Structures are given as structure tokens and as C-alpha cells.
Amino acid sequence: MRALGPQDDATMRAMLAMFGTAFDDVATFSQAPPGRAYLGRLLGSDTFIALAALNGDAVVGGLAAYVLPKFEQERSEIYIYDLAVSDAHRRQGIATALIMELRRMAVTRGAYVIFVQADLGDDPAIALYTKLGIREDVLHFDIAVPGDAPSTSKPRGTA
């Protein structure tokens, strides 16, 4: 497992392909792929974290998270946007290991909490997050940006 940096655009593209397959949403992850310069900037950013679980050169799991600097105190929160493990590698502790690595990284980033959402009915993700954290029941709203249709894409958490 390793954190991806600006030079890891090929590994990030492999992680995107794995997400598309794991989430049964290949179109979202392949229709309009980001360019190399964009991925380099994103992977080099202080506010984005990408972790890849590898089996040799193959990406078998991945986590994408955002560091959210807070305004009320000098601290941050980390939001897990996507987390997935390929079908053939599930139930081996990969998702837990990805989150544990993110927890370690959170300390160095000045974060005081990591949060994630799970869709009702995604029982494997809910079980994983329940094992690692405290559940909060909240509502989620998508607010459209003028001139753009509301996105049907949303964070996923297939463990």
C-alpha cells in the first residue's frame, strides 16, 4: 500500500478503473478522464490524499480523501470520498488497512477526525465504518450549480 504523489498518474488511472468496476459505474470513472497535468496537481496537493493497495503492479484497492482545513480552530478534518476493494480481494482486511494508513497520515496533516458516508443498503461499508467509528444519522443534499445539471455521482464506500 502506498500514498500516491504527482508522478503516480498511471497508478491513479488504474485506481480510477478499479473504482469504476467496483462501483459498477465505469462511465463515471472513464468517460472524461482528467489529464496528466490535472492529476499531477491533484496528487501533489496538500488537500487531497490517494492511497493505493497493490498486488504487484495491480491496484486491488484504493482510497481517495480530501483534507478540509477548518476555520474555527487550526485543525483539519479528512473526508473519505471513495473507498473500494476489487471483488477478488475483498474480505482480506484491505479496506481496514487503507483506513488505518489514512489515520496515521491524519496525524501528520493536523486532522482531528476522519469522516465518511455510506449509502443505506451498503451493508459491507456500514459494517466496516461501524467497526472503526461512531455512526451519525445525517441527511445529504446535492445543490445544483447554475448552468449545470445536478450530479448523479456521489461518494461510495464499497469495502
ABEGO torsion letter per residue (X at the ends): XBBBBAAAAAAAAAAAAAAAAAAGBAAAAAABBBBAAAAAAAAABAABBBBBBBBEABBABBBBBBBBBBAABBBBBBBBABBBBBAAABGAGAAAAAAAAAAAAAAAAGBABBBBBBBBGBAAAAAAAAAABBBBBBBBBBBBBBGBBBBABBBBABX
